[in-house]
Amino acid sequence: MRVLQLIPSLEVGGAERVVTLLTRALVADGHEVGVVSFAPRVDSWLTRELEGLPLFFLDKKPGLDPRVIPRLARVLRRFRPQVVHNHLHLLKYLLPARAAWRCPVVHTVHNLAEQEASGPDRRVQWLAFRRGVTPVAIGDAVADSIQALYGVRAPIVPNGIDVKSFRLPPEVRGQLRASLGVADDMPVVLSAGRLNEQKDPLTLVRAVEGLEAELWLAGEGPLRGDIEALASPQVRLLGLRDDVPRLMAAADVFAMSSRWEGNPLAVMEAMAAGLPVVSTGVGCVPELVSPSTGRVVELGEPTQLRSAIQELIEDLPQARALGEAGSQAALQRFDVSVMARGYARLYEERAACS
């Protein structure tokens, strides 16, 4: 099939990574896929991953920019997709541009519905879902939130990852730790994600305070200064990294203290890497992590978070057993090929009904 993916930009982020992985998997399965980035071209590893495929950059300015509507209409007429797959807050541009080329539209909701859109964007989505646009949920919790907010039941296609890229040889652990000057027997807790309100890294920093372990934070964001003011020497701010699989291979526990989530890629990646996961039970996290693969704690209960981390760093054999169980679960459930097949079936169903 001919499928056009729409994404605000190709800066590195969760939805952007899903689009890149999905596009490559669909192409590998014989589909023709183009990607529209509304923002100008950026030199990110996501852009480089998509080089050689039909890529369109609409050069959208910050804020509302109606000039991208005719630009998108030209792309639709040129590419002539059988299905358009929209991601994030772009329906307000796609709906008027769609007059240039009529085809089914699916829209993936990448977070709980109440977190994904607000104000005018929420009203646009409410209307779109009643005018033939198919919402897609990335997990049961997201589907429930779409039902509650918009009154429609969405099909579910869980996110996927490149599982094999997180299964690294054992020697990587020592190599990465040596590069950071960390002893092999020092327990390491890793978290990877934006340093922002949603991910709530400050709670995680407080949770590990005084524990016999290092905390590695991979990512950047507006809370970096607050973390630096609070953190002890046991906390390492690693910044943006393009070697997260290697970091995971060198860590002992993956932890996440998010206030809200959709279906977080980082949790799936940690499980694929063989790490036990300790996370707040937000969004689809309880659908990913079970007692046999990690610990899910209540939101707003930092003592539970601390206790769960402490349990695992003080019993590393148990932590490794949980991580191995998670690795097997990831292989069966999370591979990007499973996601690609799910979307391909949905595309075919929507195209057949058009």
NORKA-V970146 format. One record per residue. N is the residue number from 1. RES is the residue in three letters. PHI is phi in degrees with one decimal (* if undefined). OMEGA is omega in radians with two decimals (999 if undefined). D_FIRST is the distance of its C-alpha to the first C-alpha in Angstrom with 1 decimal. Layout:
{{N;RES;PHI;OMEGA;D_FIRST} {N;RES;PHI;OMEGA;D_FIRST}}
//
This chain:
{{1;MET;*;3.06;0.0} {2;ARG;-100.4;-3.04;3.8} {3;VAL;-125.5;3.10;6.1} {4;LEU;-114.7;3.12;9.8} {5;GLN;-95.3;3.10;12.5} {6;LEU;-114.9;-3.12;16.0} {7;ILE;-144.9;-3.11;19.1} {8;PRO;-57.9;3.14;22.8} {9;SER;-157.5;3.04;23.5} {10;LEU;-110.9;2.88;22.9} {11;GLU;-65.1;-3.06;26.4} {12;VAL;-73.1;3.09;26.7} {13;GLY;-162.1;-3.05;26.3} {14;GLY;-62.4;-3.13;24.8} {15;ALA;-62.9;3.13;21.8} {16;GLU;-64.3;3.11;21.2} {17;ARG;-68.0;3.09;21.3} {18;VAL;-60.2;-3.14;18.9} {19;VAL;-59.5;-3.12;16.3} {20;THR;-64.4;3.12;17.1} {21;LEU;-62.1;-3.12;17.0} {22;LEU;-63.7;-3.13;13.8} {23;THR;-59.7;-3.11;12.1} {24;ARG;-64.6;3.14;13.8} {25;ALA;-68.7;3.10;13.0} {26;LEU;-64.8;3.11;9.2} {27;VAL;-62.1;3.11;9.7} {28;ALA;-62.2;3.12;12.3} {29;ASP;-88.3;3.03;10.1} {30;GLY;100.9;3.11;8.1} {31;HIS;-85.5;3.06;5.0} {32;GLU;-102.2;-3.00;6.0} {33;VAL;-128.5;2.99;8.0} {34;GLY;-112.9;-3.13;11.0} {35;VAL;-127.8;3.07;14.0} {36;VAL;-107.1;2.96;16.7} {37;SER;-101.2;-3.14;20.2} {38;PHE;-69.9;-3.13;22.6} {39;ALA;-81.4;3.04;25.5} {40;PRO;-62.7;3.11;26.7} {41;ARG;-59.9;3.03;25.7} {42;VAL;-124.8;3.12;27.5} {43;ASP;-91.0;3.10;28.3} {44;SER;-105.2;3.11;27.1} {45;TRP;-68.2;3.06;25.8} {46;LEU;-67.3;3.09;22.5} {47;THR;-60.0;-3.13;22.2} {48;ARG;-64.7;3.11;23.3} {49;GLU;-63.4;-3.06;20.7} {50;LEU;-100.8;3.13;17.9} {51;GLU;-56.9;-3.11;19.7} {52;GLY;96.7;3.06;17.9} {53;LEU;-98.5;3.08;14.6} {54;PRO;-64.2;-3.14;14.2} {55;LEU;-118.6;-3.12;16.8} {56;PHE;-128.6;3.12;18.5} {57;PHE;-116.8;-3.01;21.8} {58;LEU;-93.0;3.07;23.3} {59;ASP;55.2;3.12;26.9} {60;LYS;-66.1;3.04;27.6} {61;LYS;-83.2;3.09;31.3} {62;PRO;-58.5;-3.12;32.6} {63;GLY;80.4;-3.14;32.9} {64;LEU;-69.4;-3.08;31.6} {65;ASP;-137.1;-3.10;30.3} {66;PRO;-62.7;-3.11;29.2} {67;ARG;-64.2;3.14;28.8} {68;VAL;-76.3;-3.11;25.3} {69;ILE;-62.8;3.09;24.1} {70;PRO;-64.9;3.10;24.3} {71;ARG;-65.4;3.11;22.8} {72;LEU;-66.5;3.12;19.7} {73;ALA;-59.0;3.11;19.7} {74;ARG;-65.3;3.10;19.7} {75;VAL;-63.5;3.14;16.8} {76;LEU;-61.5;3.12;14.7} {77;ARG;-65.9;-3.11;16.0} {78;ARG;-74.3;-3.05;15.4} {79;PHE;-83.7;3.11;11.8} {80;ARG;53.5;-3.09;10.8} {81;PRO;-70.0;2.98;8.0} {82;GLN;-83.6;3.10;6.6} {83;VAL;-144.6;2.97;8.0} {84;VAL;-107.5;-3.14;10.9} {85;HIS;-113.2;-3.08;12.3} {86;ASN;-97.1;3.11;16.0} {87;HIS;-132.1;3.08;18.6} {88;LEU;67.4;-2.81;22.4} {89;HIS;-88.5;-3.07;24.4} {90;LEU;-116.9;-3.09;22.2} {91;LEU;-62.7;-3.14;21.8} {92;LYS;-63.8;3.05;25.0} {93;TYR;-93.4;-3.07;23.3} {94;LEU;-68.5;-3.05;19.9} {95;LEU;-59.1;3.08;21.4} {96;PRO;-70.9;3.14;23.4} {97;ALA;-70.0;-3.08;20.9} {98;ARG;-62.4;3.11;18.4} {99;ALA;-61.3;-3.13;20.7} {100;ALA;-75.7;-3.10;19.3} {101;TRP;-158.2;-3.08;15.8} {102;ARG;-83.8;3.05;15.3} {103;CYS;-160.9;3.13;12.3} {104;PRO;-62.5;3.11;12.4} {105;VAL;-125.9;2.97;13.7} {106;VAL;-115.9;-3.08;14.3} {107;HIS;-131.3;3.11;17.2} {108;THR;-82.3;3.05;18.4} {109;VAL;-91.6;-2.97;22.2} {110;HIS;-90.9;3.12;23.3} {111;ASN;-146.8;2.98;26.9} {112;LEU;-55.1;-2.97;29.2} {113;ALA;-55.9;-3.10;28.6} {114;GLU;-70.8;3.11;32.1} {115;GLN;-93.5;-3.02;31.7} {116;GLU;-73.7;-3.05;28.3} {117;ALA;-141.7;3.09;29.4} {118;SER;-145.5;3.05;32.7} {119;GLY;55.4;-3.08;34.4} {120;PRO;-58.9;-3.14;32.3} {121;ASP;-61.8;3.11;29.0} {122;ARG;-65.9;3.12;29.8} {123;ARG;-67.0;3.08;30.6} {124;VAL;-61.9;-3.13;27.4} {125;GLN;-66.5;3.10;25.4} {126;TRP;-56.9;3.13;27.7} {127;LEU;-68.4;-3.08;27.0} {128;ALA;-61.0;-3.11;23.2} {129;PHE;-69.0;3.06;23.0} {130;ARG;-101.6;3.13;24.9} {131;ARG;-118.2;2.99;22.9} {132;GLY;101.0;3.07;19.5} {133;VAL;-77.2;-3.10;18.3} {134;THR;-94.2;3.03;17.6} {135;PRO;-75.6;3.11;19.6} {136;VAL;-125.2;3.11;18.7} {137;ALA;-98.1;-3.13;21.6} {138;ILE;-98.1;3.10;21.9} {139;GLY;178.5;-3.10;24.8} {140;ASP;-60.9;-3.11;27.4} {141;ALA;-62.8;3.11;29.7} {142;VAL;-69.1;3.09;27.0} {143;ALA;-59.7;3.11;26.0} {144;ASP;-62.6;-3.12;29.7} {145;SER;-69.1;3.08;30.2} {146;ILE;-65.3;3.10;27.5} {147;GLN;-60.3;-3.09;29.2} {148;ALA;-68.2;-3.03;32.5} {149;LEU;-87.2;-3.02;31.7} {150;TYR;-110.0;3.11;29.3} {151;GLY;72.9;3.09;30.1} {152;VAL;-129.1;3.10;26.6} {153;ARG;-97.8;-3.07;25.2} {154;ALA;-98.5;2.95;22.1} {155;PRO;-63.7;-3.07;19.8} {156;ILE;-112.6;2.97;20.4} {157;VAL;-129.6;-3.11;18.2} {158;PRO;-62.8;3.04;20.8} {159;ASN;-59.8;3.08;20.5} {160;GLY;-134.0;3.13;20.2} {161;ILE;-136.3;3.04;21.9} {162;ASP;-84.4;-2.99;22.3} {163;VAL;-55.7;-3.03;25.1} {164;LYS;-63.1;-3.12;26.3} {165;SER;-71.8;3.12;27.1} {166;PHE;-104.6;3.12;29.7} {167;ARG;-104.6;-3.02;31.5} {168;LEU;-99.8;-3.14;34.0} {169;PRO;-65.7;-3.04;37.1} {170;PRO;-58.9;-3.05;40.4} {171;GLU;-66.7;3.13;42.1} {172;VAL;-61.0;-3.13;39.8} {173;ARG;-55.1;-3.11;41.8} {174;GLY;-65.4;-3.13;45.1} {175;GLN;-63.3;-3.11;43.7} {176;LEU;-67.9;3.13;42.2} {177;ARG;-62.6;3.12;45.2} {178;ALA;-61.2;-3.13;47.5} {179;SER;-66.1;3.13;45.7} {180;LEU;-103.0;-3.14;46.5} {181;GLY;69.5;-3.11;50.0} {182;VAL;-111.0;-3.13;49.3} {183;ALA;-64.0;-3.09;51.3} {184;ASP;-65.9;-3.09;49.4} {185;ASP;-94.2;3.09;51.2} {186;MET;-82.2;3.07;50.5} {187;PRO;-61.6;-3.12;48.1} {188;VAL;-125.7;3.03;45.2} {189;VAL;-104.8;-3.10;43.1} {190;LEU;-113.6;2.94;39.9} {191;SER;-134.7;-3.11;37.9} {192;ALA;-131.1;3.14;34.9} {193;GLY;162.7;3.13;33.7} {194;ARG;-61.9;3.08;34.7} {195;LEU;-87.6;-3.05;38.4} {196;ASN;-138.3;-3.07;38.2} {197;GLU;-60.2;-3.11;39.4} {198;GLN;-59.3;-3.08;36.4} {199;LYS;-77.4;3.05;36.8} {200;ASP;49.9;-3.12;40.7} {201;PRO;-65.7;-3.14;41.7} {202;LEU;-62.0;3.09;45.3} {203;THR;-63.4;3.13;45.6} {204;LEU;-67.2;3.10;44.4} {205;VAL;-59.7;3.13;46.9} {206;ARG;-66.6;-3.08;49.7} {207;ALA;-66.4;-3.08;48.6} {208;VAL;-93.3;-3.09;49.2} {209;GLU;-58.1;3.11;52.4} {210;GLY;86.1;3.09;55.1} {211;LEU;-75.9;3.12;53.0} {212;GLU;-81.0;-3.11;53.5} {213;ALA;-164.6;2.96;50.0} {214;GLU;-99.1;3.02;48.1} {215;LEU;-112.8;3.07;45.3} {216;TRP;-104.3;3.08;42.6} {217;LEU;-112.4;3.11;40.5} {218;ALA;-102.9;-3.13;37.4} {219;GLY;145.6;3.11;36.2} {220;GLU;-131.0;3.10;37.5} {221;GLY;162.5;-3.01;38.2} {222;PRO;-67.2;-3.11;40.9} {223;LEU;-92.6;-3.09;42.9} {224;ARG;-57.9;-3.13;43.7} {225;GLY;-61.4;3.11;47.1} {226;ASP;-64.2;3.13;48.0} {227;ILE;-67.1;3.13;47.0} {228;GLU;-60.2;3.14;49.1} {229;ALA;-71.0;-3.06;52.1} {230;LEU;-96.4;-2.88;51.8} {231;ALA;-72.9;3.01;50.8} {232;SER;-91.5;3.14;53.2} {233;PRO;-61.9;-3.14;53.0} {234;GLN;-75.5;-3.14;51.0} {235;VAL;-102.9;3.11;47.9} {236;ARG;-112.3;3.03;45.9} {237;LEU;-91.5;-3.01;43.6} {238;LEU;-92.5;-3.13;41.2} {239;GLY;71.3;3.10;39.2} {240;LEU;-69.8;-3.11;35.5} {241;ARG;-128.8;3.03;34.6} {242;ASP;-105.6;-3.14;31.8} {243;ASP;-124.6;-3.11;33.3} {244;VAL;-57.5;3.07;32.9} {245;PRO;-56.9;3.12;32.2} {246;ARG;-69.4;3.08;35.5} {247;LEU;-60.9;3.13;37.3} {248;MET;-65.1;3.11;36.1} {249;ALA;-65.0;-3.09;37.4} {250;ALA;-95.1;-3.08;40.7} {251;ALA;-95.0;3.13;41.1} {252;ASP;-112.9;-3.10;42.5} {253;VAL;-142.9;2.99;41.1} {254;PHE;-106.0;-3.10;38.2} {255;ALA;-130.7;3.13;39.3} {256;MET;-144.6;-3.07;37.7} {257;SER;-116.8;-3.03;39.8} {258;SER;-59.8;3.04;37.2} {259;ARG;-85.7;3.03;38.2} {260;TRP;-153.1;-3.13;34.7} {261;GLU;-153.3;2.90;31.2} {262;GLY;-95.2;3.08;27.8} {263;ASN;-124.8;-2.86;26.5} {264;PRO;-67.4;3.10;28.0} {265;LEU;-61.5;-3.06;26.3} {266;ALA;-60.1;3.12;29.8} {267;VAL;-66.5;3.11;31.0} {268;MET;-62.2;-3.14;28.2} {269;GLU;-65.5;3.12;28.8} {270;ALA;-62.9;3.11;32.6} {271;MET;-63.9;3.11;32.2} {272;ALA;-60.7;-3.14;30.0} {273;ALA;-79.3;3.12;32.8} {274;GLY;86.0;3.11;35.4} {275;LEU;-101.3;2.95;37.1} {276;PRO;-69.2;-3.07;38.5} {277;VAL;-112.8;2.95;37.4} {278;VAL;-116.3;-3.05;39.9} {279;SER;-149.9;2.92;38.3} {280;THR;-64.7;-3.06;39.1} {281;GLY;-85.2;-3.08;37.5} {282;VAL;-105.7;3.09;35.3} {283;GLY;55.7;-3.09;31.8} {284;CYS;-90.5;-3.11;29.9} {285;VAL;-54.5;3.13;32.3} {286;PRO;-64.3;3.06;34.2} {287;GLU;-79.9;-3.10;30.9} {288;LEU;-97.4;-2.98;30.6} {289;VAL;-107.1;3.10;34.3} {290;SER;-117.3;3.09;36.7} {291;PRO;-59.9;3.12;40.4} {292;SER;-86.2;-3.12;39.5} {293;THR;-125.1;3.14;37.4} {294;GLY;169.7;-3.11;39.2} {295;ARG;-134.2;3.06;41.0} {296;VAL;-107.0;-3.08;39.8} {297;VAL;-117.7;-3.10;42.5} {298;GLU;-73.5;3.03;43.1} {299;LEU;-65.2;3.13;42.3} {300;GLY;82.4;3.12;45.5} {301;GLU;-123.6;-3.09;47.4} {302;PRO;-61.5;3.10;47.8} {303;THR;-66.8;3.05;50.5} {304;GLN;-64.3;3.12;47.9} {305;LEU;-60.5;-3.14;45.6} {306;ARG;-61.8;-3.10;48.6} {307;SER;-62.9;-3.13;49.8} {308;ALA;-66.7;3.09;46.4} {309;ILE;-64.7;-3.12;46.1} {310;GLN;-61.4;3.12;49.8} {311;GLU;-56.0;-3.05;49.3} {312;LEU;-79.5;-3.13;46.7} {313;ILE;-73.6;3.08;48.3} {314;GLU;-89.8;3.09;51.6} {315;ASP;-138.2;-3.06;50.1} {316;LEU;-64.8;3.03;47.7} {317;PRO;-59.4;3.07;47.6} {318;GLN;-64.0;3.13;46.3} {319;ALA;-59.7;-3.14;43.8} {320;ARG;-67.1;3.11;42.5} {321;ALA;-65.6;3.09;42.2} {322;LEU;-63.8;3.13;40.2} {323;GLY;-64.1;3.12;37.9} {324;GLU;-66.1;3.08;37.4} {325;ALA;-63.2;3.09;36.5} {326;GLY;-64.9;3.12;34.0} {327;SER;-62.6;3.12;32.5} {328;GLN;-66.4;3.11;31.9} {329;ALA;-63.9;-3.14;30.4} {330;ALA;-62.6;-3.13;28.0} {331;LEU;-60.5;-3.09;26.8} {332;GLN;-80.8;-2.92;26.1} {333;ARG;-113.0;-2.87;24.6} {334;PHE;-107.6;-3.02;23.4} {335;ASP;-64.1;-3.08;21.3} {336;VAL;-59.0;3.13;18.1} {337;SER;-62.7;3.10;16.3} {338;VAL;-66.7;3.10;17.4} {339;MET;-61.7;-3.09;16.0} {340;ALA;-63.2;3.11;12.5} {341;ARG;-65.0;3.12;12.5} {342;GLY;-62.4;3.13;13.9} {343;TYR;-69.4;3.13;11.4} {344;ALA;-60.9;3.09;8.4} {345;ARG;-61.9;-3.13;10.8} {346;LEU;-65.6;3.10;11.6} {347;TYR;-57.3;-3.11;8.2} {348;GLU;-63.8;3.12;8.1} {349;GLU;-64.9;-3.12;11.7} {350;ARG;-67.2;-3.14;11.7} {351;ALA;-65.4;-3.14;9.4} {352;ALA;-67.3;-3.11;11.7} {353;CYS;-88.5;-3.04;14.7} {354;SER;-81.6;999;14.1}}
//
